[in-house]
């Protein structure tokens, strides 16, 4: 384990765990949801507002930051934490997923991926070594290995070939990362929805040795049922004394199901992206503030919520600013959604700590099934 980086499990309930990751920049309570700050900003939010929702850690994006404003520029300006005014832990992804999604704009070889920028067409080469260099320049606390993430559906042969390439890249990432006290490196398990490939990938990563392990290659179109079936066994292939991170997940019911299956960390653009399109997540499910039913409704979005959107504004006002494309609409609904996600995580942590997860999950699903409050 990296110096200054520790993970402890305080309690378990079935496969679910609660505990804490300690880093030099602060503690991350697990299970943790990490808001996504793609381009050194969680869209429509101030960093201190993100912290106020209860977030302990943010995610930054290697691919976007290497293109603009460049990792070298961020390093010269004091690193990503100072650059974006966030003094707590930051996890950066490796850039692999974004590069893979470029399709015809990329060329994959054993060395790495050559690609054209989606911004200006400029040519770049991203390798495990370059990904480690960029993430070191950014100064992120948790660094992700460079991997390839094949889009599903894919043949088992394609998934196996891709996974083994990712495992070779994992070794190169580990070698290039070197010894960086206070900074952690996570390996990424691949293998699609095939148990044997997941097990092979986990063994390869464990043999190399990492500070934490991600379950990659899910939430890429396979559906929740297939994802949960993989999570029924995949976390158990990974060391129990290291954090387990499910990348790119997800909707609230995805998160609850993942935590039930032993996942400690998750990230997703969903709460912030939904907030910018007039969608709000509540204990009663999703609410679309664009709908006309809200235009005369003086009630709060969620009367149990303590976020600024719910304590200071009516559904009618939120409907008005969303329909008018006013910036405050994105601000308020993003804050609300991030707050809702963090309240959900705290509820999961509290329930695991006292051995009452099953009851918490049952009431979570019952609340969502009840649907939104009746129109006036």
Secondary structure, DSSP 8 states (H G I E B T S, - for coil): --TT-EEEEEEEETTEEEEEEEETTEEEEESEEEEE-TTSS-TT--HHHHHHTT--EEEE-HHHHHHTT-HHHHHHTT-HHHHHT--SEEEE--SHHHHHTTGGGEEE-SSEEEEE-TTT--EEEEEHHHHHHHHHHHT-SEEE-------SS--HHHHHHHHHHHHHHHHHHHHHH---TT-EEEEEE--TT-HHHHHHHHHHHHHH--SEEEE-S-SSSS-HHHHHHHHTTGGGGS-TTSEEEETT--SHHHHHHHHHTT--EEEESHHHHHHTTTEEEETTEEEETTSGGGTT--S-S-TT--SHHHHH--HHHHHHHHHTT-HHHHHHHHHHHHHHHHHHHHHHHHHHHTT-HHHHHHHHHHHHHH-S----
